[in-house]
């Protein structure tokens, strides 16, 4: 008996295999994902910090720095243009803070994950970053390996928080909630005004930065003092520092009209 064979047997090619959908645990889909490069956008107003991060990250073949930004507004524009997988952004930047950028991306481009960079290990500040939509929080003093681990975890959809900050948060939870007013008692705009006040900006400068009227700034300041029961600029500044709203590494002195009190300013 003569066996008949198909006239046109389908060749087994790479293309024909690739077109087959496969969702198994050991399929080619996972292998492709494993080799995928993670596209990163770096935002920090210090060029030296950005260069250091690039030098650290470019040693890893699966990480690709696709752009850099020197302030919050530039970070937001480049995120829209480049559509990175992850934005690594400093918290404290000119024009727009890292928190403001994160909140904007959460509404406009939620697929972009955000990893916050900061030297602040205040637990409440870390929680504010998470509340703004950040997927992770890493202190700038972290090791290169910790940076890579943070990026990989955030890219995989898992939150990452530096162990030092997580430890502070846990200790705070064990001790119990602190007494007294909290930044969570304030609206987003009131927190922005408080940060500006603590940085030493006058009402007119705050109005320009936040694009609101001077009279509106005055109203927010009055509400701040009433809600927090703090009735001096120095007191507001101490509160902002204690709660991690601004970094304590930038200092300047007020003139005699403010009683020679010391405030923080970049």
C-alpha positions in Angstrom: 0.0 0.0 0.0 1.3 3.5 -0.9 1.1 6.1 1.8 0.1 9.6 0.7 1.9 12.6 2.2 0.5 16.1 2.4 1.2 18.1 -0.8 2.4 21.2 1.1 3.6 20.3 4.6 3.8 23.4 6.8 7.4 24.3 7.6 8.4 24.7 11.2 9.9 28.1 11.4 10.7 30.6 14.0 7.8 32.8 12.8 5.3 30.0 12.9 6.3 29.2 16.5 6.2 32.8 17.6 2.7 33.3 16.3 1.3 30.6 18.5 -0.2 31.9 21.7 1.1 30.2 24.8 0.3 31.1 28.3 2.0 28.2 30.1 4.3 28.7 33.0 7.3 27.6 30.8 6.3 29.3 27.5 8.4 31.5 25.3 6.4 34.4 26.5 8.1 34.4 29.9 11.5 34.0 28.3 10.9 37.0 26.2 9.8 39.0 29.3 12.9 37.9 31.2 15.1 39.4 28.4 13.2 42.6 28.2 15.1 45.8 28.9 13.7 48.1 31.6 13.5 51.6 30.2 14.3 54.3 32.9 13.9 58.0 33.1 16.1 59.8 35.8 15.0 63.1 37.4 17.2 64.9 39.8 18.2 68.6 39.9 21.8 67.6 40.7 23.8 66.6 37.5 26.4 64.8 39.7 23.6 62.6 41.2 22.2 61.8 37.7 25.7 60.9 36.4 26.3 58.6 39.3 23.1 56.8 38.8 23.6 56.4 35.1 27.1 55.0 35.8 25.7 52.6 38.3 22.8 51.4 36.2 24.3 51.2 32.7 26.5 48.3 33.9 23.4 46.1 33.8 22.4 44.9 30.4 18.7 44.7 31.2 18.5 48.4 32.4 18.4 51.2 29.8 18.4 54.9 30.8 16.4 56.6 28.0 16.4 60.1 29.4 17.3 62.6 32.2 15.5 65.6 33.7 16.8 68.4 35.9 13.5 69.6 37.3 9.9 68.4 37.9 8.4 70.1 34.9 11.1 68.6 32.5 10.5 65.2 34.1 6.8 65.3 33.4 7.4 66.4 29.8 10.0 63.7 29.1 7.8 61.1 30.7 5.0 62.0 28.3 7.4 62.0 25.4 9.6 58.9 26.2 7.0 56.7 28.0 9.6 55.0 30.2 8.7 51.9 32.2 10.0 53.5 35.4 10.6 57.1 36.5 13.3 57.5 39.2 12.7 60.9 40.6 14.0 63.0 43.4 11.3 64.2 45.8 12.6 67.8 46.2 13.0 69.5 42.8 12.4 72.9 41.3 9.2 73.9 39.4 7.4 70.6 40.3 8.2 68.4 43.2 8.5 64.6 42.8 5.2 64.2 44.6 3.4 66.5 42.1 5.0 64.7 39.1 3.9 61.4 40.6 0.3 62.5 41.1 0.2 63.9 37.5 1.4 60.6 36.1 -1.0 58.5 38.2 -3.9 60.4 36.5 -2.4 60.7 33.0 0.0 57.8 32.5 -0.7 55.2 35.2 1.4 52.6 33.3 4.6 54.5 34.2 5.8 53.3 37.6 7.5 55.7 39.9 10.5 55.0 42.2 11.1 57.9 44.6 14.7 59.0 45.5 15.3 60.8 48.8 17.8 61.1 51.6 14.9 61.5 54.1 14.2 58.4 56.2 11.1 59.9 57.9 8.4 57.2 57.8 5.5 59.6 57.5 7.2 61.2 54.5 7.6 57.8 52.9 3.9 57.1 53.4 3.0 60.4 51.8 5.0 59.4 48.7 3.2 56.1 48.6 -0.1 57.9 48.9 0.8 60.1 46.0 1.0 57.0 43.8 4.7 56.1 44.1 5.5 52.4 43.6 8.7 52.5 45.7 10.9 54.7 47.9 14.7 54.3 48.1 17.2 56.4 50.0 20.0 57.9 47.9 22.6 56.4 50.1 21.5 52.9 49.1 24.0 50.4 47.5 24.0 49.9 43.7 22.6 46.4 44.3 19.7 47.8 46.2 19.0 50.2 43.4 18.8 47.4 40.9 16.7 45.3 43.2 14.3 48.2 43.7 14.0 48.8 40.0 13.3 45.1 39.3 10.7 44.8 42.0 8.9 47.9 41.0 8.9 46.8 37.3 7.5 43.5 38.3 4.6 45.3 40.0 5.8 44.9 43.6 6.3 47.8 46.0 9.8 48.5 47.3 10.8 50.5 50.3 14.4 50.9 51.6 14.9 48.7 54.7 16.1 51.7 56.7 12.9 53.6 56.1 10.7 50.5 56.6 12.4 49.9 59.9 11.6 53.5 61.0 8.0 53.0 60.0 7.7 49.7 61.9 9.2 51.3 65.0 6.7 54.1 64.8 3.9 51.7 64.5 5.1 49.7 67.5 5.4 52.9 69.6 1.9 54.0 68.5 0.6 56.9 66.5 2.2 60.2 67.4 0.1 62.7 69.2 -0.6 66.1 67.7 -1.4 67.4 64.2 -0.3 65.5 61.1 0.3 66.5 57.5 -2.6 64.2 56.6 -4.9 66.8 58.3 -4.0 69.2 55.5 -5.2 69.4 51.9 -2.7 68.9 49.1 -2.6 72.7 48.4 -2.1 73.5 52.1 0.9 71.1 52.2 2.3 72.7 49.1 2.0 76.2 50.8 3.5 74.8 54.0 6.5 73.5 52.1 7.0 76.8 50.4 6.7 78.7 53.6 9.3 76.4 55.2 11.6 77.0 52.3 11.5 80.7 53.1 9.4 81.9 50.2 7.3 85.0 50.6 3.6 85.1 49.7 4.3 86.5 46.2 6.9 83.9 45.5 4.6 81.1 46.6 1.8 82.5 44.4 4.2 82.4 41.4 5.4 78.9 42.1 1.9 77.5 42.6 0.2 79.7 40.0 -2.4 81.0 42.4 -3.3 84.5 43.7 -1.4 86.1 46.6 -4.7 86.5 48.5 -5.2 82.7 48.1 -1.8 82.1 49.6 -2.6 84.2 52.6 -5.9 82.3 53.1 -4.0 79.0 53.0 -1.5 80.2 55.5 -4.2 81.3 57.9 -5.9 77.9 57.6 -2.5 76.2 58.2 -1.8 78.0 61.4 -5.4 77.4 62.6 -5.4 73.7 61.8 -1.9 73.0 63.2 -2.3 75.5 66.1 1.1 76.9 65.1 1.3 80.7 64.8 4.8 81.5 63.6 6.9 81.0 60.5 9.6 79.3 62.6 7.0 77.0 64.1 5.6 76.0 60.7 9.2 75.4 59.5 10.0 73.1 62.5 6.8 71.2 61.8 7.6 70.8 58.1 11.1 69.4 59.0 9.8 67.1 61.7 7.2 65.6 59.4 9.7 65.2 56.5 8.0 67.7 54.2 11.4 69.3 53.4 15.0 68.1 53.8 17.1 69.4 56.7 20.3 69.7 54.6 19.6 73.1 53.2 19.7 76.0 55.7 19.7 79.7 55.7 19.0 82.4 58.3 16.2 84.8 58.5 16.9 88.5 59.0 16.0 90.4 62.1 12.4 90.8 61.1 11.9 87.1 61.7 13.7 87.1 65.0 16.9 85.6 63.7 15.2 82.2 63.6 16.8 79.5 61.4 14.8 77.9 58.6 15.6 75.4 55.9 16.0 76.4 52.3 17.5 74.9 49.3 
